[in-house]
Amino acid sequence: MIPLELGGSNDMKNLWPLPDEPRPGWAEKDQLKNQLHADVCAGKMPLADVQRCIASNWVECWEQHVVAGYAPEWAVENGHGW
């Protein structure tokens, strides 16, 4: 649920496999956790906000923090990449 690099734990309640398909899958969540980690380290977002974002609905969080960084034309042409 909350990646280790964002303060998550190795507790079984926090860990589960994430498939590649259907997309978004593990690769997109990996993009998200890297972006959020960079944002926390740069002081752009508090850790608690990042944890809440990824734990509540990681796909919406990914759309807000990763997809939003692409040009709008890319999002329209690619339907968020797929």
N, CA, C and O atoms as a Maestro MAE file, in Angstrom:
{
 s_m_m2io_version
 :::
 2.0.0
}

f_m_ct {
 s_m_title
 :::
 protein
 m_atom[328] {
  # First column is atom index #
  i_m_mmod_type
  r_m_x_coord
  r_m_y_coord
  r_m_z_coord
  i_m_residue_number
  s_m_chain_name
  s_m_pdb_residue_name
  s_m_pdb_atom_name
  i_m_atomic_number
  :::
  1 25 0.835 -1.187 0.000 1 A "MET " " N  " 7
  2 3 0.000 0.000 0.000 1 A "MET " " CA " 6
  3 2 0.879 1.250 0.000 1 A "MET " " C  " 6
  4 15 0.807 2.058 -0.926 1 A "MET " " O  " 8
  5 25 1.703 1.411 1.027 2 A "ILE " " N  " 7
  6 3 2.641 2.534 1.068 2 A "ILE " " CA " 6
  7 2 4.032 1.966 0.837 2 A "ILE " " C  " 6
  8 15 4.501 1.151 1.632 2 A "ILE " " O  " 8
  9 25 4.704 2.379 -0.239 3 A "PRO " " N  " 7
  10 3 6.031 1.850 -0.541 3 A "PRO " " CA " 6
  11 2 7.028 2.113 0.588 3 A "PRO " " C  " 6
  12 15 6.910 3.083 1.335 3 A "PRO " " O  " 8
  13 25 8.006 1.225 0.687 4 A "LEU " " N  " 7
  14 3 9.010 1.353 1.740 4 A "LEU " " CA " 6
  15 2 9.721 2.697 1.683 4 A "LEU " " C  " 6
  16 15 9.986 3.298 2.724 4 A "LEU " " O  " 8
  17 25 10.036 3.182 0.471 5 A "GLU " " N  " 7
  18 3 10.760 4.447 0.346 5 A "GLU " " CA " 6
  19 2 9.903 5.663 0.702 5 A "GLU " " C  " 6
  20 15 10.402 6.788 0.749 5 A "GLU " " O  " 8
  21 25 8.619 5.432 0.952 6 A "LEU " " N  " 7
  22 3 7.736 6.515 1.397 6 A "LEU " " CA " 6
  23 2 7.260 6.274 2.822 6 A "LEU " " C  " 6
  24 15 6.238 6.815 3.245 6 A "LEU " " O  " 8
  25 25 8.004 5.460 3.557 7 A "GLY " " N  " 7
  26 3 7.706 5.244 4.962 7 A "GLY " " CA " 6
  27 2 6.825 4.052 5.254 7 A "GLY " " C  " 6
  28 15 6.396 3.872 6.394 7 A "GLY " " O  " 8
  29 25 6.540 3.222 4.243 8 A "GLY " " N  " 7
  30 3 5.737 2.014 4.450 8 A "GLY " " CA " 6
  31 2 6.518 0.953 5.202 8 A "GLY " " C  " 6
  32 15 7.728 1.074 5.391 8 A "GLY " " O  " 8
  33 25 5.825 -0.078 5.624 9 A "SER " " N  " 7
  34 3 6.467 -1.139 6.408 9 A "SER " " CA " 6
  35 2 6.473 -2.452 5.630 9 A "SER " " C  " 6
  36 15 5.828 -2.584 4.590 9 A "SER " " O  " 8
  37 25 7.218 -3.415 6.163 10 A "ASN " " N  " 7
  38 3 7.247 -4.765 5.603 10 A "ASN " " CA " 6
  39 2 6.131 -5.636 6.162 10 A "ASN " " C  " 6
  40 15 6.103 -6.839 5.902 10 A "ASN " " O  " 8
  41 25 5.217 -5.057 6.920 11 A "ASP " " N  " 7
  42 3 4.088 -5.800 7.467 11 A "ASP " " CA " 6
  43 2 3.249 -6.360 6.319 11 A "ASP " " C  " 6
  44 15 3.044 -5.675 5.316 11 A "ASP " " O  " 8
  45 25 2.771 -7.575 6.449 12 A "MET " " N  " 7
  46 3 1.994 -8.221 5.387 12 A "MET " " CA " 6
  47 2 0.760 -7.416 4.989 12 A "MET " " C  " 6
  48 15 0.308 -7.519 3.849 12 A "MET " " O  " 8
  49 25 0.210 -6.623 5.892 13 A "LYS " " N  " 7
  50 3 -0.953 -5.806 5.564 13 A "LYS " " CA " 6
  51 2 -0.594 -4.677 4.591 13 A "LYS " " C  " 6
  52 15 -1.474 -4.106 3.947 13 A "LYS " " O  " 8
  53 25 0.703 -4.359 4.488 14 A "ASN " " N  " 7
  54 3 1.153 -3.281 3.614 14 A "ASN " " CA " 6
  55 2 1.701 -3.806 2.285 14 A "ASN " " C  " 6
  56 15 1.954 -3.016 1.376 14 A "ASN " " O  " 8
  57 25 1.886 -5.107 2.153 15 A "LEU " " N  " 7
  58 3 2.526 -5.678 0.972 15 A "LEU " " CA " 6
  59 2 1.585 -6.599 0.209 15 A "LEU " " C  " 6
  60 15 0.847 -7.375 0.816 15 A "LEU " " O  " 8
  61 25 1.607 -6.521 -1.106 16 A "TRP " " N  " 7
  62 3 0.899 -7.474 -1.951 16 A "TRP " " CA " 6
  63 2 1.439 -7.336 -3.362 16 A "TRP " " C  " 6
  64 15 1.989 -6.293 -3.716 16 A "TRP " " O  " 8
  65 25 1.289 -8.383 -4.177 17 A "PRO " " N  " 7
  66 3 1.783 -8.299 -5.564 17 A "PRO " " CA " 6
  67 2 0.940 -7.336 -6.391 17 A "PRO " " C  " 6
  68 15 -0.262 -7.191 -6.167 17 A "PRO " " O  " 8
  69 25 1.577 -6.694 -7.332 18 A "LEU " " N  " 7
  70 3 0.896 -5.766 -8.221 18 A "LEU " " CA " 6
  71 2 1.172 -6.220 -9.650 18 A "LEU " " C  " 6
  72 15 2.328 -6.266 -10.070 18 A "LEU " " O  " 8
  73 25 0.129 -6.553 -10.399 19 A "PRO " " N  " 7
  74 3 0.327 -7.086 -11.756 19 A "PRO " " CA " 6
  75 2 0.772 -6.010 -12.750 19 A "PRO " " C  " 6
  76 15 0.664 -4.810 -12.496 19 A "PRO " " O  " 8
  77 25 1.273 -6.485 -13.886 20 A "ASP " " N  " 7
  78 3 1.627 -5.599 -14.980 20 A "ASP " " CA " 6
  79 2 0.387 -5.210 -15.776 20 A "ASP " " C  " 6
  80 15 0.268 -4.075 -16.238 20 A "ASP " " O  " 8
  81 25 -0.521 -6.142 -15.931 21 A "GLU " " N  " 7
  82 3 -1.776 -5.927 -16.663 21 A "GLU " " CA " 6
  83 2 -2.934 -6.227 -15.730 21 A "GLU " " C  " 6
  84 15 -2.809 -7.148 -14.923 21 A "GLU " " O  " 8
  85 25 -4.032 -5.528 -15.782 22 A "PRO " " N  " 7
  86 3 -4.308 -4.399 -16.658 22 A "PRO " " CA " 6
  87 2 -3.524 -3.180 -16.193 22 A "PRO " " C  " 6
  88 15 -3.120 -3.072 -15.035 22 A "PRO " " O  " 8
  89 25 -3.327 -2.282 -17.122 23 A "ARG " " N  " 7
  90 3 -2.593 -1.069 -16.816 23 A "ARG " " CA " 6
  91 2 -3.553 0.016 -16.356 23 A "ARG " " C  " 6
  92 15 -4.684 0.060 -16.840 23 A "ARG " " O  " 8
  93 25 -3.165 0.865 -15.474 24 A "PRO " " N  " 7
  94 3 -1.841 0.985 -14.900 24 A "PRO " " CA " 6
  95 2 -1.538 -0.165 -13.944 24 A "PRO " " C  " 6
  96 15 -2.410 -0.649 -13.223 24 A "PRO " " O  " 8
  97 25 -0.293 -0.581 -13.962 25 A "GLY " " N  " 7
  98 3 0.169 -1.702 -13.142 25 A "GLY " " CA " 6
  99 2 1.406 -1.317 -12.356 25 A "GLY " " C  " 6
  100 15 1.591 -0.162 -11.973 25 A "GLY " " O  " 8
  101 25 2.262 -2.328 -12.122 26 A "TRP " " N  " 7
  102 3 3.418 -2.104 -11.250 26 A "TRP " " CA " 6
  103 2 4.365 -1.029 -11.794 26 A "TRP " " C  " 6
  104 15 4.931 -0.264 -11.013 26 A "TRP " " O  " 8
  105 25 4.546 -0.957 -13.118 27 A "ALA " " N  " 7
  106 3 5.483 0.023 -13.682 27 A "ALA " " CA " 6
  107 2 4.997 1.453 -13.434 27 A "ALA " " C  " 6
  108 15 5.797 2.339 -13.134 27 A "ALA " " O  " 8
  109 25 3.707 1.672 -13.556 28 A "GLU " " N  " 7
  110 3 3.161 3.002 -13.312 28 A "GLU " " CA " 6
  111 2 3.224 3.353 -11.825 28 A "GLU " " C  " 6
  112 15 3.494 4.500 -11.469 28 A "GLU " " O  " 8
  113 25 2.976 2.370 -10.958 29 A "LYS " " N  " 7
  114 3 3.091 2.654 -9.524 29 A "LYS " " CA " 6
  115 2 4.544 2.937 -9.164 29 A "LYS " " C  " 6
  116 15 4.817 3.738 -8.270 29 A "LYS " " O  " 8
  117 25 5.478 2.288 -9.853 30 A "ASP " " N  " 7
  118 3 6.889 2.560 -9.627 30 A "ASP " " CA " 6
  119 2 7.231 3.995 -10.033 30 A "ASP " " C  " 6
  120 15 7.977 4.679 -9.333 30 A "ASP " " O  " 8
  121 25 6.683 4.450 -11.168 31 A "GLN " " N  " 7
  122 3 6.858 5.855 -11.578 31 A "GLN " " CA " 6
  123 2 6.344 6.784 -10.487 31 A "GLN " " C  " 6
  124 15 6.993 7.765 -10.126 31 A "GLN " " O  " 8
  125 25 5.170 6.454 -9.973 32 A "LEU " " N  " 7
  126 3 4.540 7.290 -8.955 32 A "LEU " " CA " 6
  127 2 5.386 7.366 -7.697 32 A "LEU " " C  " 6
  128 15 5.641 8.461 -7.195 32 A "LEU " " O  " 8
  129 25 5.825 6.229 -7.178 33 A "LYS " " N  " 7
  130 3 6.584 6.277 -5.930 33 A "LYS " " CA " 6
  131 2 7.903 7.016 -6.112 33 A "LYS " " C  " 6
  132 15 8.361 7.687 -5.187 33 A "LYS " " O  " 8
  133 25 8.526 6.908 -7.290 34 A "ASN " " N  " 7
  134 3 9.751 7.666 -7.544 34 A "ASN " " CA " 6
  135 2 9.473 9.165 -7.578 34 A "ASN " " C  " 6
  136 15 10.242 9.954 -7.030 34 A "ASN " " O  " 8
  137 25 8.376 9.557 -8.219 35 A "GLN " " N  " 7
  138 3 8.016 10.980 -8.287 35 A "GLN " " CA " 6
  139 2 7.688 11.518 -6.901 35 A "GLN " " C  " 6
  140 15 8.143 12.600 -6.530 35 A "GLN " " O  " 8
  141 25 6.900 10.767 -6.131 36 A "LEU " " N  " 7
  142 3 6.526 11.226 -4.798 36 A "LEU " " CA " 6
  143 2 7.741 11.310 -3.878 36 A "LEU " " C  " 6
  144 15 7.854 12.236 -3.075 36 A "LEU " " O  " 8
  145 25 8.646 10.344 -3.996 37 A "HIS " " N  " 7
  146 3 9.879 10.368 -3.202 37 A "HIS " " CA " 6
  147 2 10.678 11.628 -3.518 37 A "HIS " " C  " 6
  148 15 11.174 12.298 -2.612 37 A "HIS " " O  " 8
  149 25 10.800 11.949 -4.813 38 A "ALA " " N  " 7
  150 3 11.512 13.166 -5.225 38 A "ALA " " CA " 6
  151 2 10.813 14.414 -4.690 38 A "ALA " " C  " 6
  152 15 11.475 15.355 -4.252 38 A "ALA " " O  " 8
  153 25 9.489 14.427 -4.722 39 A "ASP " " N  " 7
  154 3 8.731 15.579 -4.225 39 A "ASP " " CA " 6
  155 2 8.939 15.781 -2.728 39 A "ASP " " C  " 6
  156 15 9.093 16.914 -2.272 39 A "ASP " " O  " 8
  157 25 8.945 14.699 -1.964 40 A "VAL " " N  " 7
  158 3 9.164 14.802 -0.516 40 A "VAL " " CA " 6
  159 2 10.579 15.315 -0.249 40 A "VAL " " C  " 6
  160 15 10.776 16.217 0.565 40 A "VAL " " O  " 8
  161 25 11.560 14.735 -0.939 41 A "CYS " " N  " 7
  162 3 12.957 15.140 -0.719 41 A "CYS " " CA " 6
  163 2 13.199 16.593 -1.114 41 A "CYS " " C  " 6
  164 15 14.037 17.265 -0.514 41 A "CYS " " O  " 8
  165 25 12.473 17.082 -2.117 42 A "ALA " " N  " 7
  166 3 12.623 18.470 -2.566 42 A "ALA " " CA " 6
  167 2 11.798 19.440 -1.722 42 A "ALA " " C  " 6
  168 15 11.849 20.651 -1.939 42 A "ALA " " O  " 8
  169 25 11.042 18.916 -0.765 43 A "GLY " " N  " 7
  170 3 10.218 19.770 0.083 43 A "GLY " " CA " 6
  171 2 8.952 20.257 -0.595 43 A "GLY " " C  " 6
  172 15 8.329 21.212 -0.131 43 A "GLY " " O  " 8
  173 25 8.557 19.604 -1.704 44 A "LYS " " N  " 7
  174 3 7.351 20.015 -2.427 44 A "LYS " " CA " 6
  175 2 6.077 19.486 -1.786 44 A "LYS " " C  " 6
  176 15 5.013 20.090 -1.922 44 A "LYS " " O  " 8
  177 25 6.182 18.358 -1.090 45 A "MET " " N  " 7
  178 3 5.006 17.752 -0.443 45 A "MET " " CA " 6
  179 2 5.425 17.158 0.887 45 A "MET " " C  " 6
  180 15 6.508 16.583 0.987 45 A "MET " " O  " 8
  181 25 4.593 17.282 1.909 46 A "PRO " " N  " 7
  182 3 4.869 16.607 3.179 46 A "PRO " " CA " 6
  183 2 4.687 15.092 3.037 46 A "PRO " " C  " 6
  184 15 3.838 14.629 2.275 46 A "PRO " " O  " 8
  185 25 5.482 14.338 3.770 47 A "LEU " " N  " 7
  186 3 5.412 12.880 3.709 47 A "LEU " " CA " 6
  187 2 4.004 12.371 4.014 47 A "LEU " " C  " 6
  188 15 3.538 11.440 3.356 47 A "LEU " " O  " 8
  189 25 3.325 12.951 4.982 48 A "ALA " " N  " 7
  190 3 1.978 12.490 5.344 48 A "ALA " " CA " 6
  191 2 1.004 12.645 4.176 48 A "ALA " " C  " 6
  192 15 0.151 11.783 3.966 48 A "ALA " " O  " 8
  193 25 1.122 13.730 3.419 49 A "ASP " " N  " 7
  194 3 0.248 13.938 2.260 49 A "ASP " " CA " 6
  195 2 0.527 12.909 1.170 49 A "ASP " " C  " 6
  196 15 -0.397 12.398 0.536 49 A "ASP " " O  " 8
  197 25 1.799 12.613 0.958 50 A "VAL " " N  " 7
  198 3 2.198 11.618 -0.037 50 A "VAL " " CA " 6
  199 2 1.657 10.243 0.357 50 A "VAL " " C  " 6
  200 15 1.115 9.524 -0.484 50 A "VAL " " O  " 8
  201 25 1.801 9.884 1.605 51 A "GLN " " N  " 7
  202 3 1.305 8.587 2.079 51 A "GLN " " CA " 6
  203 2 -0.199 8.484 1.930 51 A "GLN " " C  " 6
  204 15 -0.712 7.439 1.529 51 A "GLN " " O  " 8
  205 25 -0.904 9.542 2.242 52 A "ARG " " N  " 7
  206 3 -2.361 9.553 2.109 52 A "ARG " " CA " 6
  207 2 -2.768 9.423 0.639 52 A "ARG " " C  " 6
  208 15 -3.703 8.692 0.313 52 A "ARG " " O  " 8
  209 25 -2.071 10.123 -0.236 53 A "CYS " " N  " 7
  210 3 -2.368 10.095 -1.666 53 A "CYS " " CA " 6
  211 2 -2.217 8.681 -2.230 53 A "CYS " " C  " 6
  212 15 -3.117 8.181 -2.903 53 A "CYS " " O  " 8
  213 25 -1.090 8.045 -1.959 54 A "ILE " " N  " 7
  214 3 -0.823 6.736 -2.548 54 A "ILE " " CA " 6
  215 2 -1.665 5.642 -1.895 54 A "ILE " " C  " 6
  216 15 -2.012 4.659 -2.550 54 A "ILE " " O  " 8
  217 25 -1.994 5.798 -0.624 55 A "ALA " " N  " 7
  218 3 -2.778 4.776 0.073 55 A "ALA " " CA " 6
  219 2 -4.266 4.865 -0.251 55 A "ALA " " C  " 6
  220 15 -4.958 3.847 -0.239 55 A "ALA " " O  " 8
  221 25 -4.765 6.058 -0.538 56 A "SER " " N  " 7
  222 3 -6.208 6.206 -0.753 56 A "SER " " CA " 6
  223 2 -6.632 5.708 -2.127 56 A "SER " " C  " 6
  224 15 -7.610 4.968 -2.238 56 A "SER " " O  " 8
  225 25 -5.914 6.100 -3.175 57 A "ASN " " N  " 7
  226 3 -6.219 5.638 -4.538 57 A "ASN " " CA " 6
  227 2 -4.989 5.934 -5.378 57 A "ASN " " C  " 6
  228 15 -4.853 7.027 -5.928 57 A "ASN " " O  " 8
  229 25 -4.093 4.958 -5.477 58 A "TRP " " N  " 7
  230 3 -2.814 5.221 -6.123 58 A "TRP " " CA " 6
  231 2 -2.973 5.559 -7.604 58 A "TRP " " C  " 6
  232 15 -2.137 6.283 -8.145 58 A "TRP " " O  " 8
  233 25 -4.005 5.068 -8.276 59 A "VAL " " N  " 7
  234 3 -4.191 5.380 -9.699 59 A "VAL " " CA " 6
  235 2 -4.532 6.858 -9.871 59 A "VAL " " C  " 6
  236 15 -3.967 7.521 -10.741 59 A "VAL " " O  " 8
  237 25 -5.443 7.380 -9.060 60 A "GLU " " N  " 7
  238 3 -5.752 8.807 -9.121 60 A "GLU " " CA " 6
  239 2 -4.529 9.637 -8.749 60 A "GLU " " C  " 6
  240 15 -4.280 10.684 -9.346 60 A "GLU " " O  " 8
  241 25 -3.783 9.178 -7.781 61 A "CYS " " N  " 7
  242 3 -2.563 9.866 -7.365 61 A "CYS " " CA " 6
  243 2 -1.556 9.885 -8.517 61 A "CYS " " C  " 6
  244 15 -0.916 10.908 -8.763 61 A "CYS " " O  " 8
  245 25 -1.415 8.772 -9.218 62 A "TRP " " N  " 7
  246 3 -0.511 8.674 -10.386 62 A "TRP " " CA " 6
  247 2 -0.960 9.629 -11.486 62 A "TRP " " C  " 6
  248 15 -0.133 10.313 -12.091 62 A "TRP " " O  " 8
  249 25 -2.275 9.681 -11.751 63 A "GLU " " N  " 7
  250 3 -2.782 10.592 -12.777 63 A "GLU " " CA " 6
  251 2 -2.481 12.043 -12.409 63 A "GLU " " C  " 6
  252 15 -2.164 12.851 -13.282 63 A "GLU " " O  " 8
  253 25 -2.577 12.372 -11.136 64 A "GLN " " N  " 7
  254 3 -2.353 13.737 -10.687 64 A "GLN " " CA " 6
  255 2 -0.869 14.117 -10.697 64 A "GLN " " C  " 6
  256 15 -0.518 15.231 -11.086 64 A "GLN " " O  " 8
  257 25 -0.003 13.202 -10.274 65 A "HIS " " N  " 7
  258 3 1.404 13.553 -10.064 65 A "HIS " " CA " 6
  259 2 2.346 13.110 -11.172 65 A "HIS " " C  " 6
  260 15 3.443 13.655 -11.290 65 A "HIS " " O  " 8
  261 25 1.953 12.142 -11.987 66 A "VAL " " N  " 7
  262 3 2.823 11.676 -13.072 66 A "VAL " " CA " 6
  263 2 2.242 12.049 -14.422 66 A "VAL " " C  " 6
  264 15 2.897 12.732 -15.208 66 A "VAL " " O  " 8
  265 25 1.028 11.613 -14.704 67 A "VAL " " N  " 7
  266 3 0.411 11.875 -16.007 67 A "VAL " " CA " 6
  267 2 0.260 13.366 -16.247 67 A "VAL " " C  " 6
  268 15 0.422 13.834 -17.373 67 A "VAL " " O  " 8
  269 25 -0.044 14.107 -15.208 68 A "ALA " " N  " 7
  270 3 -0.221 15.549 -15.363 68 A "ALA " " CA " 6
  271 2 1.046 16.241 -15.866 68 A "ALA " " C  " 6
  272 15 0.978 17.348 -16.401 68 A "ALA " " O  " 8
  273 25 2.201 15.593 -15.695 69 A "GLY " " N  " 7
  274 3 3.461 16.163 -16.159 69 A "GLY " " CA " 6
  275 2 3.685 16.020 -17.650 69 A "GLY " " C  " 6
  276 15 4.574 16.664 -18.206 69 A "GLY " " O  " 8
  277 25 2.894 15.188 -18.306 70 A "TYR " " N  " 7
  278 3 2.991 15.036 -19.747 70 A "TYR " " CA " 6
  279 2 2.164 16.137 -20.414 70 A "TYR " " C  " 6
  280 15 1.249 16.698 -19.810 70 A "TYR " " O  " 8
  281 25 2.497 16.429 -21.648 71 A "ALA " " N  " 7
  282 3 1.717 17.426 -22.393 71 A "ALA " " CA " 6
  283 2 0.282 16.928 -22.555 71 A "ALA " " C  " 6
  284 15 0.068 15.725 -22.705 71 A "ALA " " O  " 8
  285 25 -0.700 17.822 -22.530 72 A "PRO " " N  " 7
  286 3 -2.100 17.405 -22.692 72 A "PRO " " CA " 6
  287 2 -2.331 16.618 -23.978 72 A "PRO " " C  " 6
  288 15 -3.175 15.722 -24.012 72 A "PRO " " O  " 8
  289 25 -1.594 16.942 -25.027 73 A "GLU " " N  " 7
  290 3 -1.756 16.219 -26.295 73 A "GLU " " CA " 6
  291 2 -1.409 14.745 -26.125 73 A "GLU " " C  " 6
  292 15 -2.055 13.883 -26.720 73 A "GLU " " O  " 8
  293 25 -0.389 14.449 -25.311 74 A "TRP " " N  " 7
  294 3 0.011 13.066 -25.071 74 A "TRP " " CA " 6
  295 2 -1.123 12.307 -24.383 74 A "TRP " " C  " 6
  296 15 -1.447 11.184 -24.769 74 A "TRP " " O  " 8
  297 25 -1.716 12.915 -23.377 75 A "ALA " " N  " 7
  298 3 -2.785 12.260 -22.646 75 A "ALA " " CA " 6
  299 2 -3.975 11.965 -23.555 75 A "ALA " " C  " 6
  300 15 -4.567 10.889 -23.465 75 A "ALA " " O  " 8
  301 25 -4.327 12.896 -24.418 76 A "VAL " " N  " 7
  302 3 -5.451 12.704 -25.336 76 A "VAL " " CA " 6
  303 2 -5.129 11.608 -26.349 76 A "VAL " " C  " 6
  304 15 -5.943 10.717 -26.589 76 A "VAL " " O  " 8
  305 25 -3.946 11.680 -26.937 77 A "GLU " " N  " 7
  306 3 -3.564 10.713 -27.974 77 A "GLU " " CA " 6
  307 2 -3.384 9.305 -27.420 77 A "GLU " " C  " 6
  308 15 -3.666 8.325 -28.110 77 A "GLU " " O  " 8
  309 25 -2.923 9.201 -26.193 78 A "ASN " " N  " 7
  310 3 -2.575 7.901 -25.639 78 A "ASN " " CA " 6
  311 2 -3.545 7.397 -24.586 78 A "ASN " " C  " 6
  312 15 -3.326 6.324 -24.026 78 A "ASN " " O  " 8
  313 25 -4.582 8.116 -24.305 79 A "GLY " " N  " 7
  314 3 -5.528 7.654 -23.282 79 A "GLY " " CA " 6
  315 2 -4.818 7.288 -22.007 79 A "GLY " " C  " 6
  316 15 -5.059 6.228 -21.430 79 A "GLY " " O  " 8
  317 25 -3.936 8.172 -21.563 80 A "HIS " " N  " 7
  318 3 -3.093 7.940 -20.393 80 A "HIS " " CA " 6
  319 2 -2.111 6.810 -20.641 80 A "HIS " " C  " 6
  320 15 -1.681 6.148 -19.697 80 A "HIS " " O  " 8
  321 25 -1.751 6.581 -21.882 81 A "GLY " " N  " 7
  322 3 -0.701 5.625 -22.173 81 A "GLY " " CA " 6
  323 2 -1.149 4.279 -22.692 81 A "GLY " " C  " 6
  324 15 -0.313 3.460 -23.071 81 A "GLY " " O  " 8
  325 25 -2.455 4.025 -22.720 82 A "TRP " " N  " 7
  326 3 -2.904 2.724 -23.224 82 A "TRP " " CA " 6
  327 2 -4.203 2.855 -23.957 82 A "TRP " " C  " 6
  328 15 -4.735 1.862 -24.452 82 A "TRP " " O  " 8
  :::
 }
 m_bond[327] {
  # First column is bond index #
  i_m_from
  i_m_to
  i_m_order
  :::
  1 1 2 1
  2 2 3 1
  3 3 4 2
  4 3 5 1
  5 5 6 1
  6 6 7 1
  7 7 8 2
  8 7 9 1
  9 9 10 1
  10 10 11 1
  11 11 12 2
  12 11 13 1
  13 13 14 1
  14 14 15 1
  15 15 16 2
  16 15 17 1
  17 17 18 1
  18 18 19 1
  19 19 20 2
  20 19 21 1
  21 21 22 1
  22 22 23 1
  23 23 24 2
  24 23 25 1
  25 25 26 1
  26 26 27 1
  27 27 28 2
  28 27 29 1
  29 29 30 1
  30 30 31 1
  31 31 32 2
  32 31 33 1
  33 33 34 1
  34 34 35 1
  35 35 36 2
  36 35 37 1
  37 37 38 1
  38 38 39 1
  39 39 40 2
  40 39 41 1
  41 41 42 1
  42 42 43 1
  43 43 44 2
  44 43 45 1
  45 45 46 1
  46 46 47 1
  47 47 48 2
  48 47 49 1
  49 49 50 1
  50 50 51 1
  51 51 52 2
  52 51 53 1
  53 53 54 1
  54 54 55 1
  55 55 56 2
  56 55 57 1
  57 57 58 1
  58 58 59 1
  59 59 60 2
  60 59 61 1
  61 61 62 1
  62 62 63 1
  63 63 64 2
  64 63 65 1
  65 65 66 1
  66 66 67 1
  67 67 68 2
  68 67 69 1
  69 69 70 1
  70 70 71 1
  71 71 72 2
  72 71 73 1
  73 73 74 1
  74 74 75 1
  75 75 76 2
  76 75 77 1
  77 77 78 1
  78 78 79 1
  79 79 80 2
  80 79 81 1
  81 81 82 1
  82 82 83 1
  83 83 84 2
  84 83 85 1
  85 85 86 1
  86 86 87 1
  87 87 88 2
  88 87 89 1
  89 89 90 1
  90 90 91 1
  91 91 92 2
  92 91 93 1
  93 93 94 1
  94 94 95 1
  95 95 96 2
  96 95 97 1
  97 97 98 1
  98 98 99 1
  99 99 100 2
  100 99 101 1
  101 101 102 1
  102 102 103 1
  103 103 104 2
  104 103 105 1
  105 105 106 1
  106 106 107 1
  107 107 108 2
  108 107 109 1
  109 109 110 1
  110 110 111 1
  111 111 112 2
  112 111 113 1
  113 113 114 1
  114 114 115 1
  115 115 116 2
  116 115 117 1
  117 117 118 1
  118 118 119 1
  119 119 120 2
  120 119 121 1
  121 121 122 1
  122 122 123 1
  123 123 124 2
  124 123 125 1
  125 125 126 1
  126 126 127 1
  127 127 128 2
  128 127 129 1
  129 129 130 1
  130 130 131 1
  131 131 132 2
  132 131 133 1
  133 133 134 1
  134 134 135 1
  135 135 136 2
  136 135 137 1
  137 137 138 1
  138 138 139 1
  139 139 140 2
  140 139 141 1
  141 141 142 1
  142 142 143 1
  143 143 144 2
  144 143 145 1
  145 145 146 1
  146 146 147 1
  147 147 148 2
  148 147 149 1
  149 149 150 1
  150 150 151 1
  151 151 152 2
  152 151 153 1
  153 153 154 1
  154 154 155 1
  155 155 156 2
  156 155 157 1
  157 157 158 1
  158 158 159 1
  159 159 160 2
  160 159 161 1
  161 161 162 1
  162 162 163 1
  163 163 164 2
  164 163 165 1
  165 165 166 1
  166 166 167 1
  167 167 168 2
  168 167 169 1
  169 169 170 1
  170 170 171 1
  171 171 172 2
  172 171 173 1
  173 173 174 1
  174 174 175 1
  175 175 176 2
  176 175 177 1
  177 177 178 1
  178 178 179 1
  179 179 180 2
  180 179 181 1
  181 181 182 1
  182 182 183 1
  183 183 184 2
  184 183 185 1
  185 185 186 1
  186 186 187 1
  187 187 188 2
  188 187 189 1
  189 189 190 1
  190 190 191 1
  191 191 192 2
  192 191 193 1
  193 193 194 1
  194 194 195 1
  195 195 196 2
  196 195 197 1
  197 197 198 1
  198 198 199 1
  199 199 200 2
  200 199 201 1
  201 201 202 1
  202 202 203 1
  203 203 204 2
  204 203 205 1
  205 205 206 1
  206 206 207 1
  207 207 208 2
  208 207 209 1
  209 209 210 1
  210 210 211 1
  211 211 212 2
  212 211 213 1
  213 213 214 1
  214 214 215 1
  215 215 216 2
  216 215 217 1
  217 217 218 1
  218 218 219 1
  219 219 220 2
  220 219 221 1
  221 221 222 1
  222 222 223 1
  223 223 224 2
  224 223 225 1
  225 225 226 1
  226 226 227 1
  227 227 228 2
  228 227 229 1
  229 229 230 1
  230 230 231 1
  231 231 232 2
  232 231 233 1
  233 233 234 1
  234 234 235 1
  235 235 236 2
  236 235 237 1
  237 237 238 1
  238 238 239 1
  239 239 240 2
  240 239 241 1
  241 241 242 1
  242 242 243 1
  243 243 244 2
  244 243 245 1
  245 245 246 1
  246 246 247 1
  247 247 248 2
  248 247 249 1
  249 249 250 1
  250 250 251 1
  251 251 252 2
  252 251 253 1
  253 253 254 1
  254 254 255 1
  255 255 256 2
  256 255 257 1
  257 257 258 1
  258 258 259 1
  259 259 260 2
  260 259 261 1
  261 261 262 1
  262 262 263 1
  263 263 264 2
  264 263 265 1
  265 265 266 1
  266 266 267 1
  267 267 268 2
  268 267 269 1
  269 269 270 1
  270 270 271 1
  271 271 272 2
  272 271 273 1
  273 273 274 1
  274 274 275 1
  275 275 276 2
  276 275 277 1
  277 277 278 1
  278 278 279 1
  279 279 280 2
  280 279 281 1
  281 281 282 1
  282 282 283 1
  283 283 284 2
  284 283 285 1
  285 285 286 1
  286 286 287 1
  287 287 288 2
  288 287 289 1
  289 289 290 1
  290 290 291 1
  291 291 292 2
  292 291 293 1
  293 293 294 1
  294 294 295 1
  295 295 296 2
  296 295 297 1
  297 297 298 1
  298 298 299 1
  299 299 300 2
  300 299 301 1
  301 301 302 1
  302 302 303 1
  303 303 304 2
  304 303 305 1
  305 305 306 1
  306 306 307 1
  307 307 308 2
  308 307 309 1
  309 309 310 1
  310 310 311 1
  311 311 312 2
  312 311 313 1
  313 313 314 1
  314 314 315 1
  315 315 316 2
  316 315 317 1
  317 317 318 1
  318 318 319 1
  319 319 320 2
  320 319 321 1
  321 321 322 1
  322 322 323 1
  323 323 324 2
  324 323 325 1
  325 325 326 1
  326 326 327 1
  327 327 328 2
  :::
 }
}
